[in-house]
Amino acid sequence: MEKRKAVFIDEIRGYFGGKNLLTNIRYFDLEAFRNHLRQRITRLGTIFTDANINLIISCLRYIFYKAVEWEMIEENPFKKGKSPILKENNKRLRFLYPRQRLKRSWRLVTIRCGTLWKRPSIPGCEEASCLV
């Protein structure tokens, strides 16, 4: 985790530079930094994921939180606007084995037809959409 934090801090330093003081960074700069990260190419040739951008933004937020706590700055720029955290897509694309598909279709038959003993191919099933 320490290596990861070092990468985050290097990313923050690379954008804001050593010349910028914490007191000079405004909320607008935070949004510009987030948008910069969304377009930035990683060393592997891909763009940053929303989860990685959120981790970097959280690291920066913590830096400002500590700066306020240690009285280095008066106000945290994160509190001046809407949270720059991105909504992550945590849904997974999943493929089922044939046995799992059969089990899933039986569950649908049970829900839609009311009984486990009716199969979708039997005319007794009220809905033809039992097969999925």
BELUR-V241011 format. One record per residue. N is the residue number from 1. RES is the residue in one small letter. SS is DSSP state (~ for helix, > for strand, _ for the rest). PSI is psi as a letter, one per 30 degrees, with the letter a starting at -180 (NA if undefined). OMEGA is omega as a letter, one per 30 degrees, with the letter a starting at -180 (none if undefined). Layout:
n=N res=RES ss=SS psi=PSI omega=OMEGA
n=N res=RES ss=SS psi=PSI omega=OMEGA
This chain:
n=1 res=m ss=_ psi=e omega=a
n=2 res=e ss=~ psi=e omega=l
n=3 res=k ss=~ psi=e omega=l
n=4 res=r ss=~ psi=e omega=l
n=5 res=k ss=~ psi=e omega=l
n=6 res=a ss=~ psi=e omega=l
n=7 res=v ss=~ psi=e omega=l
n=8 res=f ss=~ psi=e omega=a
n=9 res=i ss=~ psi=e omega=l
n=10 res=d ss=~ psi=e omega=l
n=11 res=e ss=~ psi=e omega=l
n=12 res=i ss=~ psi=e omega=l
n=13 res=r ss=~ psi=e omega=a
n=14 res=g ss=~ psi=e omega=a
n=15 res=y ss=~ psi=e omega=a
n=16 res=f ss=~ psi=f omega=l
n=17 res=g ss=_ psi=l omega=l
n=18 res=g ss=_ psi=f omega=a
n=19 res=k ss=_ psi=f omega=a
n=20 res=n ss=_ psi=k omega=l
n=21 res=l ss=_ psi=l omega=l
n=22 res=l ss=~ psi=e omega=a
n=23 res=t ss=~ psi=f omega=a
n=24 res=n ss=~ psi=f omega=a
n=25 res=i ss=_ psi=k omega=a
n=26 res=r ss=_ psi=l omega=l
n=27 res=y ss=~ psi=e omega=l
n=28 res=f ss=~ psi=e omega=l
n=29 res=d ss=~ psi=e omega=l
n=30 res=l ss=~ psi=e omega=l
n=31 res=e ss=~ psi=e omega=l
n=32 res=a ss=~ psi=e omega=l
n=33 res=f ss=~ psi=e omega=l
n=34 res=r ss=~ psi=e omega=l
n=35 res=n ss=~ psi=e omega=l
n=36 res=h ss=~ psi=e omega=l
n=37 res=l ss=~ psi=e omega=a
n=38 res=r ss=~ psi=f omega=a
n=39 res=q ss=~ psi=f omega=a
n=40 res=r ss=_ psi=k omega=l
n=41 res=i ss=> psi=k omega=l
n=42 res=t ss=_ psi=l omega=l
n=43 res=r ss=_ psi=f omega=l
n=44 res=l ss=_ psi=f omega=l
n=45 res=g ss=_ psi=g omega=l
n=46 res=t ss=_ psi=l omega=l
n=47 res=i ss=> psi=l omega=l
n=48 res=f ss=_ psi=k omega=l
n=49 res=t ss=_ psi=l omega=l
n=50 res=d ss=~ psi=e omega=l
n=51 res=a ss=~ psi=e omega=l
n=52 res=n ss=~ psi=e omega=l
n=53 res=i ss=~ psi=e omega=l
n=54 res=n ss=~ psi=e omega=l
n=55 res=l ss=~ psi=e omega=l
n=56 res=i ss=~ psi=e omega=l
n=57 res=i ss=~ psi=e omega=l
n=58 res=s ss=~ psi=e omega=l
n=59 res=c ss=~ psi=e omega=l
n=60 res=l ss=~ psi=e omega=l
n=61 res=r ss=~ psi=e omega=l
n=62 res=y ss=~ psi=e omega=l
n=63 res=i ss=~ psi=e omega=l
n=64 res=f ss=~ psi=e omega=l
n=65 res=y ss=~ psi=e omega=l
n=66 res=k ss=~ psi=e omega=l
n=67 res=a ss=~ psi=e omega=l
n=68 res=v ss=~ psi=e omega=l
n=69 res=e ss=~ psi=e omega=a
n=70 res=w ss=_ psi=g omega=l
n=71 res=e ss=_ psi=h omega=l
n=72 res=m ss=_ psi=e omega=l
n=73 res=i ss=_ psi=l omega=a
n=74 res=e ss=_ psi=e omega=a
n=75 res=e ss=_ psi=k omega=l
n=76 res=n ss=_ psi=k omega=a
n=77 res=p ss=~ psi=f omega=l
n=78 res=f ss=~ psi=f omega=a
n=79 res=k ss=~ psi=f omega=a
n=80 res=k ss=~ psi=f omega=a
n=81 res=g ss=_ psi=a omega=l
n=82 res=k ss=_ psi=l omega=a
n=83 res=s ss=_ psi=k omega=a
n=84 res=p ss=_ psi=g omega=l
n=85 res=i ss=_ psi=k omega=a
n=86 res=l ss=_ psi=l omega=l
n=87 res=k ss=_ psi=k omega=a
n=88 res=e ss=_ psi=k omega=l
n=89 res=n ss=_ psi=j omega=a
n=90 res=n ss=_ psi=g omega=a
n=91 res=k ss=_ psi=k omega=a
n=92 res=r ss=_ psi=k omega=l
n=93 res=l ss=_ psi=k omega=a
n=94 res=r ss=_ psi=k omega=l
n=95 res=f ss=_ psi=k omega=a
n=96 res=l ss=_ psi=k omega=l
n=97 res=y ss=_ psi=l omega=a
n=98 res=p ss=~ psi=e omega=a
n=99 res=r ss=~ psi=e omega=l
n=100 res=q ss=~ psi=e omega=l
n=101 res=r ss=~ psi=e omega=l
n=102 res=l ss=~ psi=e omega=l
n=103 res=k ss=~ psi=e omega=a
n=104 res=r ss=~ psi=e omega=a
n=105 res=s ss=~ psi=e omega=l
n=106 res=w ss=~ psi=e omega=l
n=107 res=r ss=~ psi=e omega=l
n=108 res=l ss=~ psi=e omega=l
n=109 res=v ss=~ psi=e omega=a
n=110 res=t ss=~ psi=e omega=a
n=111 res=i ss=~ psi=e omega=a
n=112 res=r ss=~ psi=e omega=a
n=113 res=c ss=~ psi=f omega=l
n=114 res=g ss=_ psi=f omega=l
n=115 res=t ss=_ psi=l omega=a
n=116 res=l ss=_ psi=f omega=a
n=117 res=w ss=_ psi=f omega=l
n=118 res=k ss=_ psi=k omega=l
n=119 res=r ss=_ psi=l omega=a
n=120 res=p ss=_ psi=f omega=a
n=121 res=s ss=_ psi=f omega=l
n=122 res=i ss=_ psi=k omega=a
n=123 res=p ss=_ psi=f omega=a
n=124 res=g ss=_ psi=f omega=l
n=125 res=c ss=_ psi=k omega=a
n=126 res=e ss=_ psi=e omega=a
n=127 res=e ss=_ psi=k omega=l
n=128 res=a ss=~ psi=f omega=a
n=129 res=s ss=~ psi=g omega=l
n=130 res=c ss=~ psi=f omega=l
n=131 res=l ss=_ psi=k omega=l
n=132 res=v ss=_ psi=NA omega=none
